[in-house]
């Protein structure tokens, strides 16, 4: 290799190093800027979503709608932040959106279940089969509604477990909303012995109902003999209470019935059988 070729090669190397320095420095600056755009944008999105949530709560918007809209706005704004960050790296936004759209179509076909969950979430917000704070039974799960998100509903069970259920499964099932109405009926069955005075039993139950302040006068409480069982005469006791008082009245009234029946000498029969023994004659 002669001196001229060495000089030319050296010039190429110098140009390549200068190019690396220039382009590398520019790419590094763009990369740092893109990262800053993403994290600062994410922080701003958080502020905006919190402000939106406070605004909706201040205007007494239903908590279910507030949760759903907040999550939807958060996802939409984060998409814009990601597009802005990637555009800063030199990727044209139009081409990026086209690629994202094509990818979204492919992902959408692959994730049809997620799309159905999103559609079910929209239906839940529109038709309101339940709202945040309601105690419901749906998709084989019972619990209090904590959040209605874009794809799922979060419930809390009475023993404080968190259960996340896809919205599609809830809308495809029977929904029992125990909190939808202001009043509920407490259905109780009280069995007494065949030897007990039924009129006395009825008067005792009426006195217990009258002594319980949480039981409503209208509708009136039903006290009636419902069944002549194998070992007991069964009374039905059906007082009406406010929904929030349901379990309190159920537990307290059950305890009061036991204590009062003991005082009045009214017995609680238990299943029993009469066994007859026959002695066979000696052969």
Buried (B, 14 or more C-beta within 10 A) or exposed (E): EEEEEEEEEEEEEEEEEEEEEEEEEEEEEEEEEBEEBBEEBBEEBEEBBEEBBEEBEEEEEBBBBBBBBBBBBBEEBBEEBBBBBBBBBEBEEEEBBEEBEEEEEEEEEEBEEBBBBBEBBEBBBEEBBBBBEBBBBBBEBBBBBBBBBBBBBBBBEEEEEEBEBBBBBBBEBEBEBBBBEEEBBBEBEBBBBEEBEEEEBBEBBEEBBEEBEBBBEEEEBBBEEBEEEEEBBBBBBBBBBBBEBBEBBBEEBEEBBEEBBEEBEBBBBEEEEEEEEEEEEEE
